[in-house]
């Protein structure tokens, strides 16, 4: 059976997004790029890695007062600490000198809606790729998506996942932060370390 899918709509103004991105880069190179950036070390200046959400409503570096080169920033949907994130953190710690890790979530995170929106996601996958709905909606689909109910508790659990990982040195500082989308303020929600 041939797969059928609905193509996504094109950019309304007719300009391709790729051309827009390349034009933006040309403006950056001519007026915003600092040649000193080419000399930045691969190691972050503050020995810091930040795991944050891909949410477009905040810029992690600006929110935390970081300059270019201060931290390794890893972003994904829901600041999820999964295998890919852990791999990046392990490389950052053991190869790039990271000694501090901050997990930064935020209020009003779309991933807190995944439990109510997983069928919409599955249906979109089906309609745009042709993958049968029953294959998309496998039993662990919601777990794989990584949704959660409470943003603060999600950050706190993620801190514990990093702290307990067998490849993480015991002296790595792991912080939990929660950005408030309404005020711009960041709250420390770091859980106390478990007794040894």
Buried (B, 14 or more C-beta within 10 A) or exposed (E): EEEEEEEEEEEEEEEEEEEEEEEEEEEEEEEEEEEEEEEBEEBBBBBBBBBBBEBEEBEBBEBBEBEEBBBBBBBBBBBBBEEEBBEBBBEBBEEBBBBBBBBBBBBEBBBBBBEEBBEEBBEBBBEEEEBEEEEBBEEEBBEEBBBBEEBEBBBBBBBBBBBEBEEBEEEBEBBBBBBEEEEEEBBEBBBEEEEE
